[in-house]
Amino acid sequence: MKQKTYQGLTFRPFIESDSIQARVAELGRQISSDYAGKNPLMICVLNGAAPFAMDLFRALDIDAEISFIRLKSYEGTGSTGTVKEVMGLTESIEGRDVILVEDIIDTGNTMVKLEADMRAMRPASLRIATLLFKPEALQAPVEPHYVGFSIPKKFIIGYGLDIDGAARNLNDIYVLADEDGK
């Protein structure tokens, strides 16, 4: 894996595709076990979680469904501090087992709002699956049930995560290079 440059910023390799796919397979097995005999609805938060959600959905060996919503809270390399719903859920989740699938939980503000909105729709159960979790960055009480990787408070791109729309299509995850060149 080579370094990548976007918007004049250098990103170095952080998590390789093989590691991502192995972890997604493990999460798929865990979710399949936890929901054996059930038909959970996975709700993917677009755009960033799409690659993770689809890989995770295919890793399940149980009946499941998937739907999509779109929220926005980032611009450039930082959170805006506000959550904007761009596209909402169209089906009822009342009485359903729901798994919210997110690409990254950073401050937790987006997930707190989303979780409250979803609970108001009275699902039978509600769990959170996230590819990446930054516990050091949390500003709100969020406890994901399924975590791909816990990572430090750094800006990352790739495998769905972007910088102003770019780099989502990278198979690997890259981290913004530190000032010391690492």
C-alpha positions as CSV (number, residue, x, y, z in Angstrom):
1,M,0.0,0.0,0.0
2,K,1.3,3.4,-1.0
3,Q,0.5,6.8,0.5
4,K,-2.3,8.8,-1.0
5,T,-2.8,12.5,-1.4
6,Y,-6.1,14.3,-1.3
7,Q,-6.6,18.1,-1.1
8,G,-2.9,18.5,-0.5
9,L,-3.0,16.2,2.5
10,T,-1.0,13.0,2.8
11,F,-2.6,9.8,4.0
12,R,-0.6,6.7,5.0
13,P,-1.9,3.1,5.0
14,F,-3.7,2.2,8.3
15,I,-5.9,-0.9,7.9
16,E,-5.4,-3.2,4.9
17,S,-8.4,-4.7,3.0
18,D,-7.6,-8.3,4.1
19,S,-7.8,-7.2,7.8
20,I,-11.1,-5.4,7.1
21,Q,-12.6,-8.4,5.3
22,A,-11.5,-10.8,8.1
23,R,-13.1,-8.6,10.8
24,V,-16.3,-8.1,8.8
25,A,-16.6,-11.9,8.5
26,E,-16.1,-12.3,12.3
27,L,-18.8,-9.7,12.9
28,G,-21.1,-11.5,10.4
29,R,-20.7,-14.7,12.4
30,Q,-21.4,-12.9,15.7
31,I,-24.5,-11.2,14.4
32,S,-25.7,-14.4,12.8
33,S,-25.4,-16.2,16.1
34,D,-27.0,-13.3,18.1
35,Y,-30.0,-13.2,15.7
36,A,-30.4,-16.9,15.0
37,G,-34.0,-17.6,14.1
38,K,-34.8,-13.9,13.7
39,N,-34.9,-11.6,10.6
40,P,-33.2,-8.4,11.6
41,L,-33.4,-5.2,9.6
42,M,-30.0,-3.6,9.0
43,I,-30.2,0.1,8.5
44,C,-27.2,1.5,6.7
45,V,-26.2,5.1,7.2
46,L,-25.2,6.4,3.8
47,N,-22.9,7.3,2.2
48,G,-19.9,6.2,4.2
49,A,-21.2,2.9,5.7
50,A,-22.3,1.5,2.3
51,P,-19.3,-0.7,1.6
52,F,-19.2,-2.0,5.2
53,A,-22.9,-2.6,5.4
54,M,-23.0,-4.5,2.1
55,D,-20.0,-6.7,3.1
56,L,-21.5,-7.3,6.5
57,F,-24.9,-8.1,5.1
58,R,-23.4,-10.7,2.7
59,A,-21.4,-12.2,5.7
60,L,-24.6,-13.1,7.5
61,D,-25.9,-16.7,7.2
62,I,-29.4,-15.8,8.6
63,D,-32.4,-14.2,6.9
64,A,-32.0,-10.4,7.1
65,E,-33.1,-7.3,5.3
66,I,-31.4,-4.0,4.6
67,S,-32.5,-0.5,4.2
68,F,-30.8,2.9,3.9
69,I,-30.9,6.4,5.4
70,R,-28.6,9.3,4.8
71,L,-27.3,11.7,7.4
72,K,-24.6,14.3,7.2
73,S,-22.4,15.7,9.9
74,Y,-18.9,16.1,8.3
75,E,-17.3,18.6,6.1
76,G,-13.6,18.4,5.1
77,T,-11.7,16.7,7.9
78,G,-14.0,17.6,10.8
79,S,-17.4,17.2,12.3
80,T,-19.8,20.2,11.8
81,G,-21.3,19.5,15.2
82,T,-24.8,19.2,13.7
83,V,-26.6,16.3,12.2
84,K,-28.6,16.9,9.1
85,E,-31.1,14.2,7.8
86,V,-30.7,14.1,4.0
87,M,-32.8,11.0,3.3
88,G,-35.0,9.2,5.9
89,L,-36.3,5.7,6.5
90,T,-39.4,4.9,4.5
91,E,-40.6,1.6,6.1
92,S,-41.9,0.9,9.6
93,I,-39.5,-0.6,12.1
94,E,-42.1,-1.1,14.9
95,G,-41.6,-4.5,16.5
96,R,-38.5,-5.3,14.3
97,D,-35.0,-6.2,15.5
98,V,-32.9,-3.4,14.1
99,I,-29.2,-3.0,13.6
100,L,-27.9,0.5,12.8
101,V,-24.8,0.2,10.6
102,E,-22.4,3.1,10.7
103,D,-19.0,3.5,9.1
104,I,-17.5,5.4,12.1
105,I,-18.5,6.6,15.5
106,D,-16.4,9.6,16.3
107,T,-18.0,12.2,18.6
108,G,-21.1,10.1,19.0
109,N,-23.5,13.0,18.3
110,T,-24.8,11.6,15.1
111,M,-25.5,8.2,16.6
112,V,-27.2,9.7,19.7
113,K,-29.6,11.5,17.5
114,L,-30.2,8.6,15.2
115,E,-30.6,6.1,18.1
116,A,-33.2,8.4,19.7
117,D,-35.1,8.8,16.4
118,M,-35.1,5.0,15.9
119,R,-36.2,4.2,19.5
120,A,-39.2,6.6,19.0
121,M,-40.3,4.2,16.2
122,R,-40.6,1.4,18.7
123,P,-38.4,-1.4,17.4
124,A,-38.3,-4.7,19.3
125,S,-34.6,-4.3,19.7
126,L,-31.9,-1.8,18.5
127,R,-28.2,-2.4,18.3
128,I,-25.4,-0.5,16.7
129,A,-22.7,-2.0,14.4
130,T,-19.8,0.3,13.4
131,L,-16.7,-0.4,11.4
132,L,-14.6,2.1,13.3
133,F,-14.9,3.5,16.8
134,K,-13.0,6.4,18.3
135,P,-13.6,6.1,22.1
136,E,-11.2,9.0,22.8
137,A,-13.3,11.3,20.6
138,L,-16.7,10.6,22.2
139,Q,-18.7,13.6,23.4
140,A,-21.9,11.7,23.8
141,P,-22.8,8.4,25.5
142,V,-22.7,5.7,22.8
143,E,-21.9,2.1,23.2
144,P,-21.9,0.2,19.9
145,H,-22.6,-3.6,20.2
146,Y,-20.5,-4.6,17.2
147,V,-17.2,-2.9,16.6
148,G,-14.8,-3.6,13.7
149,F,-11.8,-1.7,15.0
150,S,-11.2,0.8,17.8
151,I,-8.9,3.5,16.5
152,P,-7.2,6.6,17.9
153,K,-8.6,10.1,17.4
154,K,-7.2,10.6,13.8
155,F,-8.8,11.5,10.5
156,I,-9.2,8.5,8.2
157,I,-10.4,7.8,4.6
158,G,-11.1,4.8,2.5
159,Y,-13.6,1.9,2.5
160,G,-16.5,4.3,2.4
161,L,-15.0,7.1,4.5
162,D,-14.3,10.2,2.5
163,I,-12.7,13.6,2.4
164,D,-15.4,15.9,0.8
165,G,-16.6,13.0,-1.3
166,A,-13.2,11.7,-2.4
167,A,-11.5,8.4,-1.5
168,R,-14.6,6.4,-0.6
169,N,-13.7,3.8,-3.2
170,L,-10.4,2.8,-1.7
171,N,-10.3,-0.8,-0.5
172,D,-8.0,0.0,2.4
173,I,-8.3,2.5,5.2
174,Y,-5.7,5.4,5.3
175,V,-4.9,7.8,8.2
176,L,-3.9,11.4,7.8
177,A,-0.1,11.4,8.1
178,D,1.2,13.1,11.3
179,E,3.1,16.3,11.1
180,D,6.3,14.3,11.9
181,G,5.8,12.4,8.6
182,K,4.7,9.1,10.0
